[in-house]
Amino acid sequence: MKTLEEEAQEFEDGNYMTATDKDVFIAGAKSKWVQAEKIKAQIEVLEATLKKYIDDNLSEFYIRGMISDLHQQLKQLEDESKT
């Protein structure tokens, strides 16, 4: 899998991006919004997984803990974005 920097370089080569455009591309991909969207997607996957494995109490406890941790990370990102 290509790194973010390789993707930016490839896009730059094909689209005549400047070095500044490349930096903006990379910064956007690493933005708090992108991080938040990744966390939201992880939460959705875990919640769907939880529904499948609800009968196994240990798995349920573990998955609920992971979901809780992700919600905390998301709240922290959202709080940081407000400042």
JOQUINOR-V172320 format. One record per residue. N is the residue number from 1. SS is DSSP state (helix for helix, strand for strand, loop for the rest). Layout:
# JOQUINOR-V172320
N_SS / N_SS
This chain:
# JOQUINOR-V172320
1_loop / 2_loop / 3_loop / 4_helix / 5_helix / 6_helix / 7_helix / 8_helix / 9_helix / 10_helix / 11_helix / 12_helix / 13_helix / 14_helix / 15_helix / 16_loop / 17_loop / 18_loop / 19_helix / 20_helix / 21_helix / 22_helix / 23_helix / 24_helix / 25_helix / 26_helix / 27_helix / 28_helix / 29_helix / 30_loop / 31_loop / 32_helix / 33_helix / 34_helix / 35_helix / 36_helix / 37_helix / 38_helix / 39_helix / 40_helix / 41_helix / 42_helix / 43_helix / 44_helix / 45_helix / 46_helix / 47_helix / 48_helix / 49_helix / 50_helix / 51_helix / 52_helix / 53_loop / 54_loop / 55_loop / 56_loop / 57_helix / 58_helix / 59_helix / 60_helix / 61_helix / 62_helix / 63_helix / 64_helix / 65_helix / 66_helix / 67_helix / 68_helix / 69_helix / 70_helix / 71_helix / 72_helix / 73_helix / 74_helix / 75_helix / 76_helix / 77_helix / 78_helix / 79_helix / 80_helix / 81_helix / 82_helix / 83_loop
